[in-house]
Amino acid sequence: MTDDKEMRVQKAISMAGVASRRNAELLINKGRVSVNGKTVDKQGMRVMPSDVIEVDGVPINLGIGKHTYAFHKPKGIISAMKSDKKHHNAPTLRDVLPKHILEQGIYHIGRLDRETSGLLLLTNDGDVANRISHPKYEVRKKYVVTITGKLAPASQKALLKGIKLEDGVQKVDKLRVIGSFAQKNAKITETYELTLHSGKNRIIRRLFASLGHEVTELIRTEIGTQKLRNLKPGELRELSQNEVKALVAEGS
């Protein structure tokens, strides 16, 4: 911290750019914050400059400045900073990101499931994360999806109109066929480009599954104004201030 005064741990997390104070409180509730190696189990805990504060096992740093990155998440990587038994200790972002990036207190904005690749935004700026991830801002996301079989015209209309799933009616905003291909085993696959605002878990896979189609490949190519561009799997680049402003404006 910048002086010798104590402060609430959620304020320290916010000052480090890891999350807004509200989201810092949620992190505490989930047991993801520790001070001097001990998990914080109550709100309002006060900390001193000499204390070591960690979020998901990564120490925060109040003097590092705010950074936002575009990252091409490879398939097989979990969108988390540490694995768990649910994912059978599969590799995480912490396993593939450079050490100097992790030392900035970087965390992911939203998620991509394990078998989905493509654009994932990383930041230590809580305000940016909130603008991109909060449902009320409805930031658009674009994907390229390959499915088994041919999507009937009625199914295309259903995707655009809305399909009732277990968590409510979900739909895509735009849908455009890119190509249809016959594989060696005579099975047909189709590839689509689609845009949607929903950030619900595995929403695209669930939508197509409800229509009887399996998703065999899924890549996120855009989030708001930011595009994947020519980033290869595992590569990242820092966004300029103008790019960050454009992203935030998208979520206004």
Secondary structure, 3 states (H helix, E strand, C coil): CCCCCCEEHHHHHHHCCCCCHHHHHHHHHCCCEEECCEECCCCCCEECCCCCEEECCEECCCCCCCCEEEEEECCCCECCCCCCHHHCCCCEHHHHCCHHHHCCCCEEECCCCCCCEEEEEEECCHHHHHHHHCHHHCCCEEEEEEEECCCCHHHHHHHHHCEEECCEEECCCEEEEEEEEECCCCCEEEEEEEEECCCCCCHHHHHHHHCCCCEEEEEEEEECCEECCCCCCCCEEECCHHHHHHHHHHCC
